[in-house]
């Protein structure tokens, strides 16, 4: 910085990098496009998987956009902003992460063309904002009500599972997702509410994907504490206790001096009597199963085994809460307060060997408000990917169940919005019209990418798609299996409205934020160079 012809005045710390104006915008846009290109090949039913190896050598094989971006070691600050799009999409909608990221990259690519034509970034931002508002407004006209129809929810789950490892058994997995959502969802004052934490998921390698199952109760990754205890109990009365079944330690430091061997014997008898008293209280309540959040003394284990009580220790707090919802039992802190009214009920409690370890199944809970899903697969990597696919599928089913409206997939809705926005742009006028038209063109990146990933000619396919929409077939999308275009409604390719709405909003907001940056000051030596165009610059 110079002051009135004097020597330069340095206001930034030595080593600070500064990129300004057009150069800063180009670097940021290039970084964002590189992130979008990194996940673009995973989009759609014909999308490919990516193998990610971290610094510890752990391998993740997935085509889930959020997982891929989370595992990447990215330095560039603009690229990190694109990753936030995927995180937001995952948190709110559970699916559509790749769509949101690819859309962000395409919006920035189109905006770069406008900047080259000397359109000011703030004009582009205003045009994008108007286009996004209009697009979200138009979505309602394309919505299809679910009408509490499980068959529609099944198709939503199948669409989410298509193209993933679980795609081969999508009908089987979709059925589990829909039954799980119906079991835990409830209506409160007309609002449909579902808490996905009520669907507990356990995964075990071994067996095939078809060995996965939905349990009308809870699966605990625990085994009974004593081999003498019953392995299986019918008509179980379950005590849920979150205090230790052992001799209490004093809260202050204390020393006991014993001068006579008989005193030691008496002291041990008292301990034994105290433990026996705790077990007697459990028996008197009528409980034949005990789930304890803390430890259980070995002597207590012995007495419980003799009394025919099945006990599990060190259960997680989340498991205790899930058990309370599933069995109707109350979590008790003090055993003195335990009564028959506090007990939960289940038709059966059984310990089974799954894979290499034992698990406890608490099943037959008639009014269960918490259920469990056991996912199986041949190898650890398969089970992990099945878990990610299940999370996406059960998430979109819950979103569709809550919102009560779905859209057709296969790029059909975005193609329809693109056509509508071009008509809308003509009514706006000014330079904003160019930005709205660029936004409309950017929306076509999804059908274009679906065609590319399926090995189709993207130009020919896109022309066919535009012609179908011009003829009024607004549910037409890309036929990735046979080429050309097809009516997605007749093929039951459905996705929740919230997925598309959130993808458009978050992609637009992030693109606007990056476009408004024209000065980057970095004091950490963060890479700001030109070479952010390809994946070679990312550390994976």
SVG drawing of the C-alpha trace seen along z (x, -y; Angstrom):
<svg xmlns="http://www.w3.org/2000/svg" viewBox="-54 -13 64 85">
<polyline fill="none" stroke="black" stroke-width="0.4" points="0.0,0.0 1.4,-3.5 0.7,-6.8 1.0,-10.1 4.2,-9.2 5.9,-7.9 7.5,-4.5 5.1,-1.5 3.3,-0.8 3.0,3.0 -0.3,3.6 -0.3,7.4 2.0,9.9 5.0,11.2 4.1,14.3 0.4,13.4 -1.0,14.2 -3.5,12.0 -5.5,12.7 -7.8,9.9 -10.5,9.2 -11.0,11.5 -8.1,13.8 -9.7,14.5 -13.0,15.3 -11.4,17.6 -9.5,19.5 -12.6,20.0 -14.8,21.1 -12.1,23.5 -11.8,25.0 -15.6,25.4 -15.8,27.0 -13.1,29.4 -15.1,30.7 -18.2,31.0 -16.2,33.0 -14.9,35.3 -18.4,36.7 -20.1,36.2 -19.3,39.7 -21.2,41.2 -24.6,39.6 -27.5,41.8 -28.3,45.5 -25.3,46.0 -22.9,44.0 -19.6,45.5 -18.2,46.1 -15.1,44.5 -12.4,46.1 -11.1,43.7 -7.9,44.6 -7.1,42.5 -3.7,41.8 -4.1,44.8 -4.8,47.1 -8.5,47.6 -10.5,48.2 -14.0,46.8 -15.8,47.9 -18.9,45.8 -20.9,43.7 -22.5,41.6 -21.5,37.9 -21.5,36.8 -19.2,39.7 -16.8,39.1 -16.4,35.4 -16.2,36.0 -13.3,38.5 -11.4,36.1 -8.5,34.0 -9.3,30.6 -7.4,27.4 -9.0,24.8 -11.5,22.6 -13.9,22.3 -13.8,26.1 -14.7,26.5 -17.8,24.3 -19.0,26.7 -18.5,29.6 -20.8,27.7 -23.6,28.0 -23.3,31.8 -23.3,31.8 -26.5,29.6 -28.2,31.8 -27.3,34.9 -28.6,33.5 -31.9,32.2 -32.8,34.7 -30.5,37.7 -30.2,38.0 -29.4,35.8 -25.9,34.8 -24.3,35.4 -27.1,33.5 -26.6,30.4 -22.8,30.4 -22.9,30.9 -25.5,28.1 -23.3,25.7 -20.4,26.4 -22.5,25.9 -24.0,22.6 -20.5,21.2 -19.3,22.5 -22.2,20.7 -21.6,17.5 -18.0,17.5 -19.2,17.3 -21.4,14.3 -18.4,12.6 -16.4,13.0 -19.2,11.0 -18.7,8.2 -21.9,9.0 -21.2,7.8 -21.2,10.6 -23.9,8.8 -26.3,8.8 -25.6,12.6 -26.3,13.1 -29.6,11.2 -30.6,13.2 -29.8,16.5 -31.8,15.5 -34.8,14.7 -34.5,18.0 -34.1,20.1 -37.2,18.4 -39.3,19.1 -38.0,22.7 -39.0,23.5 -42.4,21.8 -42.9,23.9 -42.1,27.2 -45.5,27.4 -47.1,27.7 -45.0,30.8 -45.7,32.5 -47.5,35.9 -49.3,36.5 -48.3,39.7 -51.8,40.1 -50.5,42.3 -49.8,44.9 -47.1,47.4 -46.6,48.3 -45.5,44.7 -43.1,44.8 -41.8,48.2 -41.0,46.6 -39.2,43.6 -37.0,46.1 -36.3,48.1 -35.3,44.9 -32.9,44.0 -31.4,47.5 -31.0,47.8 -27.4,47.5 -26.0,48.5 -24.7,51.9 -28.1,52.7 -29.7,52.0 -29.8,55.8 -32.2,56.3 -33.9,52.9 -37.5,54.3 -36.4,56.3 -34.6,53.3 -37.3,50.8 -39.9,53.0 -37.7,52.9 -37.4,49.1 -41.2,48.5 -42.1,50.8 -39.6,49.2 -40.8,45.6 -44.5,46.7 -43.6,48.3 -42.0,45.2 -43.8,42.3 -46.7,40.5 -49.1,37.6 -49.2,34.7 -51.8,32.0 -52.0,32.8 -48.2,32.7 -46.5,35.8 -43.3,36.4 -40.7,39.0 -37.4,39.3 -35.0,41.5 -33.0,42.1 -35.9,44.5 -34.8,46.8 -31.7,48.5 -29.4,50.0 -26.9,52.8 -24.6,54.2 -22.8,57.6 -20.7,59.1 -21.4,62.6 -24.4,64.0 -25.9,62.1 -27.8,58.8 -31.1,60.9 -30.3,62.0 -31.0,58.4 -34.2,58.0 -36.5,55.6 -37.0,56.4 -40.2,55.2 -38.1,54.4 -34.4,53.8 -31.2,55.5 -28.4,55.1 -24.8,55.7 -24.4,57.4 -24.5,60.8 -25.7,62.1 -23.2,61.6 -23.2,65.2 -23.2,68.5 -25.6,69.9 -28.3,67.4 -31.1,68.5 -30.3,67.9 -33.9,67.4 -37.0,66.2 -40.6,65.8 -43.0,63.3 -40.1,61.2 -40.6,58.6 -37.7,56.2 -36.1,53.9 -34.2,51.0 -31.7,49.8 -29.0,47.1 -27.2,47.6 -24.5,50.2 -25.5,53.5 -22.5,53.6 -21.3,52.4 -21.3,48.6 -18.0,46.8 -17.9,44.0 -17.8,40.5 -15.1,39.4 -11.8,41.2 -12.2,43.6 -10.0,46.2 -11.3,49.3 -9.0,50.8 -9.6,54.5 -7.9,55.9 -9.6,59.3 -10.1,62.0 -13.8,62.3 -14.3,58.6 -13.1,59.3 -15.5,62.2 -18.4,60.0 -17.4,57.3 -17.5,59.7 -20.8,61.1 -22.3,57.6 -21.1,57.0 -22.6,60.3 -25.9,59.5 -26.1,56.1 -25.6,57.6 -28.2,60.4 -30.6,57.7 -30.2,55.9 -31.0,59.1 -34.0,59.8 -35.4,56.4 -35.2,57.2 -36.9,60.5 -39.7,59.0 -40.5,56.6 -41.3,59.6 -38.5,58.9 -36.9,61.8 -34.6,59.7 -32.3,56.9 -30.6,54.4 -28.1,52.3 -26.4,49.2 -23.5,49.7 -21.6,52.7 -22.9,55.8 -20.9,57.4 -19.8,61.0 -21.6,62.1 -24.8,60.4 -24.3,62.3 -24.2,65.5 -27.4,64.8 -29.2,63.7 -28.2,66.8 -29.6,68.9 -32.8,66.9 -33.2,67.5 -32.8,63.8 -31.1,62.9 -28.9,59.8 -27.0,57.5 -24.6,54.9 -23.0,51.7 -25.8,50.9 -25.4,47.6 -27.6,44.7 -29.2,44.5 -30.0,48.2 -31.7,47.8 -33.9,45.0 -34.7,47.1 -35.6,50.0 -37.9,47.7 -39.8,46.6 -40.0,50.2 -41.0,52.1 -42.8,49.4 -40.5,49.8 -39.2,46.9 -35.5,46.3 -34.9,46.6 -32.0,45.0 -32.6,46.4 -33.4,50.1 -35.4,49.3 -37.9,47.6 -38.3,50.5 -41.9,51.8 -43.9,54.0 -45.2,50.8 -41.7,49.8 -41.1,53.0 -41.1,53.2 -42.7,56.2 -41.6,58.2 -42.8,61.5 -39.2,62.9 -35.7,62.0 -33.1,64.2 -29.3,64.3 -28.2,65.4 -24.9,65.8 -24.6,63.4 -21.4,63.6 -18.6,64.0 -20.3,62.5 -23.5,62.8 -26.3,60.3 -29.4,60.0 -32.8,59.7 -35.7,58.2 -38.7,58.9 -42.5,59.0 -43.1,55.5 -46.7,54.9 -46.7,51.1 -43.0,50.5 -42.2,46.9 -38.6,47.9 -37.5,50.7 -34.2,52.2 -32.8,53.2 -30.0,55.8 -28.0,55.4 -25.9,58.2 -23.4,58.5 -20.5,60.7 -17.6,58.4 -17.0,55.4 -16.9,53.0 -20.2,54.4 -21.9,54.0 -20.6,50.4 -22.0,49.5 -25.3,51.3 -25.5,49.2 -25.0,45.9 -27.6,47.0 -30.1,47.9 -29.6,44.6 -30.3,42.7 -33.3,44.8 -34.9,44.7 -34.2,41.0 -36.0,40.2 -38.9,42.4 -39.2,40.5 -39.0,37.1 -41.7,38.3 -43.8,39.6 -43.6,36.2 -44.1,33.9 -46.8,36.0 -45.5,35.1 -43.0,36.5 -41.6,35.6 -40.6,37.7 -36.9,38.4 -34.5,39.1 -33.9,35.4 -37.5,34.8 -38.4,32.1 -35.1,30.2 -35.7,30.3 -39.3,29.0 -38.0,26.2 -35.4,25.3 -38.1,24.9 -40.3,22.8 -37.5,20.6 -36.6,19.7 -40.1,18.5 -39.9,16.6 -36.6,14.9 -38.3,13.2 -40.7,11.4 -37.8,10.1 -35.7,8.4 -32.4,6.5 -29.1,8.3 -30.8,10.4 -32.5,12.2 -29.2,13.5 -28.5,14.8 -31.9,16.6 -31.3,18.2 -27.9,19.3 -29.6,20.8 -32.1,22.6 -29.2,24.1 -27.4,25.1 -30.4,27.2 -29.9,29.4 -26.6,30.6 -28.4,33.3 -30.1,35.0 -26.9,34.4 -24.8,36.1 -27.3,39.0 -27.0,39.5 -23.2,39.3 -22.8,41.8 -25.1,44.2 -22.9,44.0 -25.5,42.2 -24.9,39.2 -25.7,36.3 -26.5,33.8 -29.0,36.0 -30.6,37.2 -31.0,33.6 -32.6,32.6 -35.1,35.5 -35.8,34.5 -36.5,30.8 -38.8,31.9 -40.8,34.2 -41.2,31.3 -42.2,28.9 -44.9,31.4 -46.3,31.2 -44.9,34.5 -43.6,32.8 -42.7,36.2 -40.3,37.3 -36.8,38.1 -33.7,40.0 -34.0,43.7 -30.5,44.8 -31.1,48.5 -32.3,48.4 -31.4,44.9 -33.6,42.0 -36.3,40.6 -39.3,42.1 -42.2,41.1 -40.8,41.4 -44.2,41.5 -45.2,44.7 -41.8,46.2 -42.4,45.1 -39.1,43.2 -40.0,41.0 -38.1,38.8 -39.2,36.4 -39.9,32.8 -37.7,31.6 -34.6,33.3 -34.9,31.2 -36.0,28.0 -33.0,28.2 -30.6,29.0 -31.7,25.9 -31.6,23.6 -28.3,24.6 -26.6,24.8 -27.8,21.3 -26.9,19.8 -23.3,21.3 -22.8,20.2 -23.9,16.6 -21.6,16.6 -18.6,17.7 -19.4,15.2 -19.5,12.2 -15.8,12.9 -13.3,10.8 -10.5,10.6 -8.9,13.5 -6.4,12.8 -4.6,15.9 -2.2,15.9 -1.8,19.6 -0.2,20.3 -3.5,21.9 -3.1,22.9 -4.6,20.1 -2.9,20.9 -4.3,21.4 -4.0,25.2 -7.3,26.0 -8.9,27.2 -8.5,31.0 -8.5,33.7 -4.7,33.9 -4.6,31.0 -6.6,32.8 -5.1,35.0 -7.2,38.2"/>
</svg>
